Amino acid sequence: MTATASLRGRDFLIDDDLGADEARQVLDRAAALKEQRRRGELHDHLLRGKTVALIFQKPSTRTRVAFEAGVAQLGGQALYLSSSDLQLGRGETVEDTGKVLARYVDAIMARVMRHGDVVALAGAGAPVINGLSDLVHPTQGLADMLTVREHLGGWQGRTLAFVGVANNMAHSLLLSGALLGLSVRVVCPPGRVPDPAILARAEALATASGATVAVAHDPREGVAGADVVYTDVWRSMGDAGGTSLADLEPYRVTAALLDAAGRGALFMHCLPLLRGQEVAAEVADGPRSIIFDQAENRLHLHKALLVEQLGV
């Protein structure tokens, strides 16, 4: 499998920066790399001589380890840069930081608080990957599409219900799902709905792919018939919340709510999770939970994206 020329050198800031065929190419590459690793095959030539800067304004377990391990497995070198290592937007503009780094490294991954920061880094001369912002989490969204395909055989005719606060993760699921033909419902409190611009983009993508997107507020009705029930923490990205924890209680994913989707419904969560808050422990640790398959697929997705962007 060779890299897609159209992705070489391009930024990945939001899920639909990729076209549907391009997203499938990245996911096919990720699946191939995963299978090769399972068989013990090495592919440490793919990023040989390449350096990737990893900028973290917000700490992470999965994003950091999956990128660092992934770059190492591909034969490259990763540089971890925390807020204390950079003057990102504090004494030096974000744009200038990006232009400097692009002279040193081959690609930049940035996990930022404000989406505007990752946008400001882009276009500097090295491809930029959004490792998470307050608007979207596109690497997680695309990795989740790989997990759904592995467990359900595809996206067409399938439905994912995201339950809880309509946050950056909900936005990425709307966009990635609609792009690839997976129908997505966001089941959320009336005061915590998706960004209207993101929803409009997802609706346009769904029209093209044959999927549907919807917003619902009643948890049991919202998950009915879903193949996957997905949730995320109720407080994230510094969000103090406009909704009380008591108001969010009906949106906890319990065994009863998972059963309301259907006896075969799977449970997903991007992690970290709070057992007993957004999800019951019996669901998170139960037989229908595929949360650790999701976590593993971050590694393979990151590797595939870098290979495609760097044109190997």
Secondary structure, DSSP 8 states (H G I E B T S, - for coil): ----GGGTT--B-SGGGS-HHHHHHHHHHHHHHHHHHHTT---TTTTTT-EEEEEESS--SHHHHHHHHHHHHTT-EEEEEETTT--BTTTB-HHHHHHHHHHH-SEEEEE-SSHHHHHHHTTSSS-EEEEE-SS--HHHHHHHHHHHHHHHS-STT-EEEEESS--HHHHHHHHHHHHHT-EEEEE--TTS---HHHHHHHHHHHHHHT--EEEE--HHHHHTT-SEEEE--SS-TT---SS-HHHHGGGSB-HHHHHHH-TT-EEEE-S---BTTTB-HHHHTSTTB-HHHHHHHHHHHHHHHHHHHHT-
